[in-house]
């Protein structure tokens, strides 16, 4: 039986990070469906499972790889926002964070120096804020 499955999956894409994410979302929707019995959750579960299996059994490796790459870029964009917020939270005792009014670059300045002139390192815009 193992050999039959191995020969069936030869040349197919298999699973990746996007597939695992899809399976996790489908499982979560299935659990919520069992609690609330909303038909939309059932539809999301079935669509997620179908998409997972279509991707796993696909022989078009390049297209599946590009889909996974786009997913990873999207995931990293989201996670980087939370990481930067976490860093600001940990440094809040000693620093204040401001955004440049011109280019919106984040600038970190030490606390306790009164009103100071801050120069944006990106666009060289000067603005005055309380530290």
VMD Tcl script that builds the backbone (N, CA, C; Angstrom):
set m [mol new atoms 393]
animate dup $m
set s [atomselect $m all]
$s set {name element resname resid chain x y z} {
  {N N UNK 1 A 0.821 -1.195 0.000}
  {CA C UNK 1 A 0.000 0.000 0.000}
  {C C UNK 1 A 0.865 1.259 0.000}
  {N N UNK 2 A 1.959 1.233 0.793}
  {CA C UNK 2 A 2.855 2.385 0.819}
  {C C UNK 2 A 3.447 2.652 -0.553}
  {N N UNK 3 A 3.787 1.589 -1.225}
  {CA C UNK 3 A 4.406 1.733 -2.539}
  {C C UNK 3 A 3.421 2.311 -3.549}
  {N N UNK 4 A 2.163 1.922 -3.463}
  {CA C UNK 4 A 1.143 2.477 -4.364}
  {C C UNK 4 A 0.964 3.975 -4.118}
  {N N UNK 5 A 0.920 4.354 -2.851}
  {CA C UNK 5 A 0.772 5.774 -2.516}
  {C C UNK 5 A 2.000 6.557 -2.960}
  {N N UNK 6 A 3.164 5.993 -2.774}
  {CA C UNK 6 A 4.402 6.647 -3.174}
  {C C UNK 6 A 4.440 6.845 -4.693}
  {N N UNK 7 A 4.026 5.820 -5.442}
  {CA C UNK 7 A 4.039 5.957 -6.904}
  {C C UNK 7 A 2.957 6.928 -7.369}
  {N N UNK 8 A 1.819 6.987 -6.646}
  {CA C UNK 8 A 0.776 7.947 -7.004}
  {C C UNK 8 A 1.247 9.380 -6.795}
  {N N UNK 9 A 1.954 9.632 -5.708}
  {CA C UNK 9 A 2.389 10.991 -5.377}
  {C C UNK 9 A 3.659 11.405 -6.118}
  {N N UNK 10 A 4.282 10.517 -6.840}
  {CA C UNK 10 A 5.509 10.866 -7.577}
  {C C UNK 10 A 5.191 11.938 -8.611}
  {N N UNK 11 A 5.931 13.033 -8.557}
  {CA C UNK 11 A 5.745 14.124 -9.500}
  {C C UNK 11 A 4.683 15.122 -9.091}
  {N N UNK 12 A 4.030 14.891 -7.985}
  {CA C UNK 12 A 2.992 15.817 -7.521}
  {C C UNK 12 A 3.607 16.789 -6.529}
  {N N UNK 13 A 2.912 17.917 -6.307}
  {CA C UNK 13 A 3.482 18.999 -5.512}
  {C C UNK 13 A 3.570 18.657 -4.024}
  {N N UNK 14 A 2.538 18.093 -3.448}
  {CA C UNK 14 A 2.562 17.782 -2.017}
  {C C UNK 14 A 2.106 18.971 -1.182}
  {N N UNK 15 A 2.600 19.048 0.037}
  {CA C UNK 15 A 2.154 20.099 0.947}
  {C C UNK 15 A 3.265 21.113 1.199}
  {N N UNK 16 A 2.851 22.327 1.580}
  {CA C UNK 16 A 3.797 23.401 1.907}
  {C C UNK 16 A 3.164 24.281 2.978}
  {N N UNK 17 A 3.735 25.452 3.229}
  {CA C UNK 17 A 3.234 26.328 4.286}
  {C C UNK 17 A 1.813 26.799 3.997}
  {N N UNK 18 A 1.525 27.142 2.743}
  {CA C UNK 18 A 0.176 27.576 2.384}
  {C C UNK 18 A -0.814 26.437 2.571}
  {N N UNK 19 A -0.422 25.230 2.231}
  {CA C UNK 19 A -1.287 24.078 2.431}
  {C C UNK 19 A -1.581 23.827 3.898}
  {N N UNK 20 A -0.562 23.928 4.736}
  {CA C UNK 20 A -0.784 23.734 6.178}
  {C C UNK 20 A -1.678 24.829 6.750}
  {N N UNK 21 A -1.497 26.073 6.275}
  {CA C UNK 21 A -2.346 27.168 6.730}
  {C C UNK 21 A -3.794 26.930 6.306}
  {N N UNK 22 A -3.993 26.509 5.059}
  {CA C UNK 22 A -5.333 26.227 4.557}
  {C C UNK 22 A -5.985 25.113 5.367}
  {N N UNK 23 A -5.235 24.071 5.667}
  {CA C UNK 23 A -5.770 22.963 6.452}
  {C C UNK 23 A -6.124 23.430 7.863}
  {N N UNK 24 A -5.305 24.295 8.460}
  {CA C UNK 24 A -5.596 24.814 9.797}
  {C C UNK 24 A -6.845 25.672 9.826}
  {N N UNK 25 A -7.002 26.539 8.819}
  {CA C UNK 25 A -8.203 27.374 8.736}
  {C C UNK 25 A -9.432 26.496 8.532}
  {N N UNK 26 A -9.311 25.479 7.694}
  {CA C UNK 26 A -10.436 24.566 7.462}
  {C C UNK 26 A -10.814 23.833 8.743}
  {N N UNK 27 A -9.824 23.380 9.489}
  {CA C UNK 27 A -10.103 22.681 10.750}
  {C C UNK 27 A -10.773 23.618 11.751}
  {N N UNK 28 A -10.296 24.852 11.839}
  {CA C UNK 28 A -10.904 25.822 12.755}
  {C C UNK 28 A -12.353 26.110 12.354}
  {N N UNK 29 A -12.602 26.261 11.061}
  {CA C UNK 29 A -13.966 26.512 10.592}
  {C C UNK 29 A -14.866 25.317 10.854}
  {N N UNK 30 A -14.321 24.111 10.732}
  {CA C UNK 30 A -15.107 22.908 11.011}
  {C C UNK 30 A -15.501 22.847 12.487}
  {N N UNK 31 A -14.580 23.178 13.366}
  {CA C UNK 31 A -14.886 23.187 14.803}
  {C C UNK 31 A -15.937 24.248 15.110}
  {N N UNK 32 A -15.791 25.429 14.514}
  {CA C UNK 32 A -16.789 26.481 14.723}
  {C C UNK 32 A -18.145 26.078 14.145}
  {N N UNK 33 A -18.132 25.365 13.018}
  {CA C UNK 33 A -19.386 24.894 12.435}
  {C C UNK 33 A -20.087 23.915 13.379}
  {N N UNK 34 A -19.332 23.039 14.019}
  {CA C UNK 34 A -19.936 22.081 14.936}
  {C C UNK 34 A -20.544 22.779 16.157}
  {N N UNK 35 A -20.014 23.952 16.507}
  {CA C UNK 35 A -20.550 24.691 17.654}
  {C C UNK 35 A -21.751 25.538 17.250}
  {N N UNK 36 A -21.612 26.326 16.162}
  {CA C UNK 36 A -22.636 27.310 15.807}
  {C C UNK 36 A -23.602 26.860 14.713}
  {N N UNK 37 A -23.244 25.856 13.913}
  {CA C UNK 37 A -24.078 25.342 12.819}
  {C C UNK 37 A -24.419 26.418 11.787}
  {N N UNK 38 A -23.456 27.276 11.473}
  {CA C UNK 38 A -23.643 28.263 10.414}
  {C C UNK 38 A -23.176 27.643 9.104}
  {N N UNK 39 A -24.006 27.702 8.099}
  {CA C UNK 39 A -23.692 27.028 6.836}
  {C C UNK 39 A -22.485 27.655 6.131}
  {N N UNK 40 A -22.218 28.932 6.359}
  {CA C UNK 40 A -21.068 29.582 5.715}
  {C C UNK 40 A -19.763 28.949 6.201}
  {N N UNK 41 A -19.725 28.550 7.458}
  {CA C UNK 41 A -18.519 27.891 7.986}
  {C C UNK 41 A -18.300 26.542 7.319}
  {N N UNK 42 A -19.391 25.827 7.048}
  {CA C UNK 42 A -19.281 24.550 6.355}
  {C C UNK 42 A -18.761 24.759 4.932}
  {N N UNK 43 A -19.266 25.789 4.258}
  {CA C UNK 43 A -18.807 26.076 2.899}
  {C C UNK 43 A -17.331 26.462 2.872}
  {N N UNK 44 A -16.894 27.256 3.842}
  {CA C UNK 44 A -15.483 27.644 3.921}
  {C C UNK 44 A -14.618 26.407 4.176}
  {N N UNK 45 A -15.085 25.511 5.042}
  {CA C UNK 45 A -14.354 24.282 5.327}
  {C C UNK 45 A -14.190 23.436 4.079}
  {N N UNK 46 A -15.288 23.217 3.367}
  {CA C UNK 46 A -15.229 22.380 2.164}
  {C C UNK 46 A -14.366 23.026 1.075}
  {N N UNK 47 A -14.488 24.343 0.889}
  {CA C UNK 47 A -13.680 25.030 -0.124}
  {C C UNK 47 A -12.198 24.943 0.231}
  {N N UNK 48 A -11.872 25.108 1.506}
  {CA C UNK 48 A -10.480 25.006 1.943}
  {C C UNK 48 A -9.899 23.622 1.734}
  {N N UNK 49 A -10.680 22.603 2.052}
  {CA C UNK 49 A -10.205 21.227 1.866}
  {C C UNK 49 A -10.021 20.892 0.383}
  {N N UNK 50 A -10.962 21.315 -0.442}
  {CA C UNK 50 A -10.843 21.064 -1.885}
  {C C UNK 50 A -9.617 21.764 -2.430}
  {N N UNK 51 A -9.414 23.026 -2.024}
  {CA C UNK 51 A -8.246 23.776 -2.511}
  {C C UNK 51 A -6.943 23.117 -2.053}
  {N N UNK 52 A -6.926 22.642 -0.804}
  {CA C UNK 52 A -5.737 21.969 -0.292}
  {C C UNK 52 A -5.397 20.750 -1.143}
  {N N UNK 53 A -6.398 19.895 -1.414}
  {CA C UNK 53 A -6.132 18.679 -2.176}
  {C C UNK 53 A -5.799 18.962 -3.632}
  {N N UNK 54 A -6.423 19.970 -4.226}
  {CA C UNK 54 A -6.084 20.337 -5.611}
  {C C UNK 54 A -4.620 20.766 -5.685}
  {N N UNK 55 A -4.187 21.569 -4.716}
  {CA C UNK 55 A -2.793 22.017 -4.698}
  {C C UNK 55 A -1.839 20.855 -4.424}
  {N N UNK 56 A -2.190 19.983 -3.488}
  {CA C UNK 56 A -1.301 18.874 -3.115}
  {C C UNK 56 A -1.127 17.876 -4.251}
  {N N UNK 57 A -2.181 17.637 -5.031}
  {CA C UNK 57 A -2.104 16.652 -6.111}
  {C C UNK 57 A -1.704 17.270 -7.446}
  {N N UNK 58 A -1.454 18.555 -7.476}
  {CA C UNK 58 A -1.105 19.241 -8.716}
  {C C UNK 58 A 0.289 18.827 -9.188}
  {N N UNK 59 A 0.458 18.831 -10.495}
  {CA C UNK 59 A 1.774 18.558 -11.077}
  {C C UNK 59 A 2.446 19.841 -11.560}
  {N N UNK 60 A 1.769 20.969 -11.423}
  {CA C UNK 60 A 2.307 22.256 -11.855}
  {C C UNK 60 A 3.108 22.862 -10.697}
  {N N UNK 61 A 4.352 22.449 -10.544}
  {CA C UNK 61 A 5.192 22.861 -9.418}
  {C C UNK 61 A 5.457 24.359 -9.418}
  {N N UNK 62 A 5.685 24.946 -10.576}
  {CA C UNK 62 A 6.046 26.365 -10.621}
  {C C UNK 62 A 4.899 27.247 -10.145}
  {N N UNK 63 A 3.684 26.936 -10.554}
  {CA C UNK 63 A 2.540 27.750 -10.131}
  {C C UNK 63 A 2.291 27.600 -8.634}
  {N N UNK 64 A 2.382 26.374 -8.100}
  {CA C UNK 64 A 2.180 26.152 -6.661}
  {C C UNK 64 A 3.274 26.846 -5.859}
  {N N UNK 65 A 4.503 26.834 -6.361}
  {CA C UNK 65 A 5.608 27.499 -5.676}
  {C C UNK 65 A 5.365 29.012 -5.623}
  {N N UNK 66 A 4.885 29.598 -6.733}
  {CA C UNK 66 A 4.591 31.039 -6.748}
  {C C UNK 66 A 3.475 31.387 -5.781}
  {N N UNK 67 A 2.435 30.539 -5.710}
  {CA C UNK 67 A 1.351 30.773 -4.748}
  {C C UNK 67 A 1.887 30.753 -3.326}
  {N N UNK 68 A 2.725 29.790 -3.012}
  {CA C UNK 68 A 3.298 29.691 -1.673}
  {C C UNK 68 A 4.197 30.882 -1.373}
  {N N UNK 69 A 4.948 31.330 -2.367}
  {CA C UNK 69 A 5.826 32.488 -2.188}
  {C C UNK 69 A 5.015 33.747 -1.891}
  {N N UNK 70 A 3.907 33.960 -2.616}
  {CA C UNK 70 A 3.037 35.113 -2.341}
  {C C UNK 70 A 2.441 35.027 -0.947}
  {N N UNK 71 A 2.048 33.825 -0.526}
  {CA C UNK 71 A 1.514 33.644 0.822}
  {C C UNK 71 A 2.563 33.988 1.874}
  {N N UNK 72 A 3.795 33.515 1.679}
  {CA C UNK 72 A 4.856 33.791 2.648}
  {C C UNK 72 A 5.179 35.275 2.716}
  {N N UNK 73 A 5.159 35.981 1.586}
  {CA C UNK 73 A 5.388 37.425 1.596}
  {C C UNK 73 A 4.282 38.135 2.368}
  {N N UNK 74 A 3.040 37.729 2.141}
  {CA C UNK 74 A 1.908 38.318 2.849}
  {C C UNK 74 A 2.024 38.050 4.351}
  {N N UNK 75 A 2.360 36.811 4.711}
  {CA C UNK 75 A 2.496 36.443 6.121}
  {C C UNK 75 A 3.622 37.233 6.794}
  {N N UNK 76 A 4.737 37.385 6.109}
  {CA C UNK 76 A 5.862 38.130 6.683}
  {C C UNK 76 A 5.530 39.601 6.850}
  {N N UNK 77 A 4.756 40.179 5.925}
  {CA C UNK 77 A 4.334 41.576 6.074}
  {C C UNK 77 A 3.495 41.750 7.330}
  {N N UNK 78 A 2.571 40.836 7.566}
  {CA C UNK 78 A 1.713 40.908 8.754}
  {C C UNK 78 A 2.542 40.696 10.022}
  {N N UNK 79 A 3.381 39.672 10.028}
  {CA C UNK 79 A 4.165 39.373 11.226}
  {C C UNK 79 A 5.179 40.462 11.542}
  {N N UNK 80 A 5.720 41.127 10.520}
  {CA C UNK 80 A 6.694 42.189 10.778}
  {C C UNK 80 A 6.042 43.369 11.485}
  {N N UNK 81 A 4.775 43.630 11.197}
  {CA C UNK 81 A 4.065 44.710 11.913}
  {C C UNK 81 A 3.951 44.388 13.394}
  {N N UNK 82 A 3.594 43.138 13.708}
  {CA C UNK 82 A 3.482 42.751 15.113}
  {C C UNK 82 A 4.846 42.739 15.794}
  {N N UNK 83 A 5.889 42.362 15.065}
  {CA C UNK 83 A 7.230 42.344 15.638}
  {C C UNK 83 A 7.688 43.759 15.965}
  {N N UNK 84 A 7.410 44.708 15.070}
  {CA C UNK 84 A 7.823 46.085 15.343}
  {C C UNK 84 A 7.025 46.665 16.512}
  {N N UNK 85 A 5.753 46.340 16.606}
  {CA C UNK 85 A 4.962 46.807 17.743}
  {C C UNK 85 A 5.472 46.209 19.056}
  {N N UNK 86 A 5.889 44.966 19.001}
  {CA C UNK 86 A 6.438 44.324 20.197}
  {C C UNK 86 A 7.734 45.008 20.622}
  {N N UNK 87 A 8.589 45.349 19.651}
  {CA C UNK 87 A 9.834 46.042 19.967}
  {C C UNK 87 A 9.581 47.405 20.584}
  {N N UNK 88 A 8.606 48.125 20.036}
  {CA C UNK 88 A 8.256 49.430 20.614}
  {C C UNK 88 A 7.732 49.261 22.034}
  {N N UNK 89 A 6.916 48.259 22.250}
  {CA C UNK 89 A 6.353 48.025 23.574}
  {C C UNK 89 A 7.453 47.730 24.591}
  {N N UNK 90 A 8.455 46.940 24.200}
  {CA C UNK 90 A 9.539 46.607 25.117}
  {C C UNK 90 A 10.438 47.809 25.407}
  {N N UNK 91 A 10.542 48.769 24.487}
  {CA C UNK 91 A 11.429 49.916 24.650}
  {C C UNK 91 A 10.698 51.167 25.137}
  {N N UNK 92 A 9.422 51.068 25.442}
  {CA C UNK 92 A 8.618 52.243 25.773}
  {C C UNK 92 A 9.082 52.955 27.036}
  {N N UNK 93 A 9.803 52.279 27.916}
  {CA C UNK 93 A 10.253 52.891 29.160}
  {C C UNK 93 A 11.357 53.925 28.906}
  {N N UNK 94 A 12.170 53.712 27.888}
  {CA C UNK 94 A 13.325 54.565 27.648}
  {C C UNK 94 A 13.214 55.426 26.383}
  {N N UNK 95 A 12.320 55.076 25.480}
  {CA C UNK 95 A 12.239 55.785 24.192}
  {C C UNK 95 A 10.804 56.133 23.845}
  {N N UNK 96 A 10.677 57.179 23.020}
  {CA C UNK 96 A 9.408 57.522 22.390}
  {C C UNK 96 A 9.557 57.309 20.895}
  {N N UNK 97 A 8.471 56.945 20.265}
  {CA C UNK 97 A 8.480 56.681 18.834}
  {C C UNK 97 A 7.553 57.672 18.146}
  {N N UNK 98 A 8.080 58.311 17.117}
  {CA C UNK 98 A 7.302 59.266 16.327}
  {C C UNK 98 A 7.407 58.895 14.853}
  {N N UNK 99 A 6.409 59.314 14.098}
  {CA C UNK 99 A 6.437 59.139 12.648}
  {C C UNK 99 A 6.761 60.470 12.006}
  {N N UNK 100 A 7.602 60.433 11.003}
  {CA C UNK 100 A 7.937 61.641 10.258}
  {C C UNK 100 A 6.674 62.136 9.560}
  {N N UNK 101 A 6.375 63.443 9.661}
  {CA C UNK 101 A 5.162 63.958 9.019}
  {C C UNK 101 A 5.225 63.924 7.490}
  {N N UNK 102 A 6.422 63.855 6.931}
  {CA C UNK 102 A 6.562 63.881 5.477}
  {C C UNK 102 A 6.569 62.483 4.869}
  {N N UNK 103 A 7.427 61.586 5.373}
  {CA C UNK 103 A 7.579 60.260 4.749}
  {C C UNK 103 A 7.056 59.120 5.620}
  {N N UNK 104 A 6.596 59.412 6.841}
  {CA C UNK 104 A 6.025 58.435 7.765}
  {C C UNK 104 A 7.024 57.390 8.261}
  {N N UNK 105 A 8.309 57.693 8.171}
  {CA C UNK 105 A 9.353 56.828 8.730}
  {C C UNK 105 A 9.269 56.894 10.252}
  {N N UNK 106 A 9.389 55.755 10.928}
  {CA C UNK 106 A 9.389 55.757 12.391}
  {C C UNK 106 A 10.748 56.210 12.894}
  {N N UNK 107 A 10.710 57.085 13.901}
  {CA C UNK 107 A 11.935 57.629 14.486}
  {C C UNK 107 A 11.871 57.395 15.989}
  {N N UNK 108 A 12.949 56.865 16.559}
  {CA C UNK 108 A 13.025 56.590 17.985}
  {C C UNK 108 A 13.887 57.662 18.645}
  {N N UNK 109 A 13.359 58.290 19.715}
  {CA C UNK 109 A 14.122 59.312 20.452}
  {C C UNK 109 A 14.085 58.977 21.940}
  {N N UNK 110 A 15.157 59.310 22.668}
  {CA C UNK 110 A 15.175 59.017 24.107}
  {C C UNK 110 A 14.191 59.907 24.868}
  {N N UNK 111 A 13.648 59.362 25.937}
  {CA C UNK 111 A 12.694 60.098 26.767}
  {C C UNK 111 A 13.423 61.069 27.702}
  {N N UNK 112 A 12.689 62.086 28.150}
  {CA C UNK 112 A 13.161 62.954 29.216}
  {C C UNK 112 A 14.060 64.096 28.800}
  {N N UNK 113 A 14.024 64.552 27.554}
  {CA C UNK 113 A 14.857 65.670 27.112}
  {C C UNK 113 A 14.034 66.901 26.767}
  {N N UNK 114 A 12.752 66.941 27.138}
  {CA C UNK 114 A 11.898 68.083 26.839}
  {C C UNK 114 A 11.573 68.150 25.361}
  {N N UNK 115 A 11.317 69.374 24.861}
  {CA C UNK 115 A 11.035 69.551 23.436}
  {C C UNK 115 A 12.339 69.490 22.662}
  {N N UNK 116 A 12.362 68.648 21.655}
  {CA C UNK 116 A 13.580 68.500 20.858}
  {C C UNK 116 A 13.237 68.569 19.376}
  {N N UNK 117 A 14.236 68.931 18.607}
  {CA C UNK 117 A 14.106 68.933 17.158}
  {C C UNK 117 A 14.586 67.570 16.655}
  {N N UNK 118 A 13.720 66.896 15.932}
  {CA C UNK 118 A 14.018 65.556 15.428}
  {C C UNK 118 A 14.225 65.649 13.925}
  {N N UNK 119 A 15.312 65.067 13.439}
  {CA C UNK 119 A 15.582 65.011 12.011}
  {C C UNK 119 A 15.331 63.594 11.520}
  {N N UNK 120 A 14.481 63.482 10.525}
  {CA C UNK 120 A 14.164 62.167 9.962}
  {C C UNK 120 A 15.402 61.630 9.243}
  {N N UNK 121 A 15.808 60.407 9.533}
  {CA C UNK 121 A 16.997 59.859 8.875}
  {C C UNK 121 A 16.768 59.530 7.397}
  {N N UNK 122 A 15.526 59.434 6.992}
  {CA C UNK 122 A 15.230 59.040 5.616}
  {C C UNK 122 A 15.138 60.243 4.679}
  {N N UNK 123 A 14.340 61.266 5.087}
  {CA C UNK 123 A 14.105 62.398 4.176}
  {C C UNK 123 A 14.694 63.709 4.681}
  {N N UNK 124 A 15.305 63.694 5.841}
  {CA C UNK 124 A 15.944 64.871 6.456}
  {C C UNK 124 A 14.944 65.969 6.834}
  {N N UNK 125 A 13.686 65.629 6.996}
  {CA C UNK 125 A 12.670 66.574 7.466}
  {C C UNK 125 A 12.885 66.804 8.960}
  {N N UNK 126 A 12.820 68.053 9.376}
  {CA C UNK 126 A 12.953 68.382 10.811}
  {C C UNK 126 A 11.587 68.703 11.384}
  {N N UNK 127 A 11.308 68.145 12.556}
  {CA C UNK 127 A 10.051 68.433 13.253}
  {C C UNK 127 A 10.319 68.429 14.750}
  {N N UNK 128 A 9.490 69.151 15.491}
  {CA C UNK 128 A 9.707 69.324 16.925}
  {C C UNK 128 A 8.642 68.519 17.679}
  {N N UNK 129 A 9.108 67.729 18.638}
  {CA C UNK 129 A 8.216 66.929 19.472}
  {C C UNK 129 A 8.774 66.912 20.900}
  {N N UNK 130 A 7.899 66.576 21.843}
  {CA C UNK 130 A 8.311 66.418 23.234}
  {C C UNK 130 A 8.822 65.009 23.428}
  {N N UNK 131 A 10.001 64.892 24.043}
  {CA C UNK 131 A 10.561 63.539 24.228}
  {C C UNK 131 A 10.164 62.931 25.550}
}
mol reanalyze $m
mol bondsrecalc $m
mol representation Tube
mol addrep $m
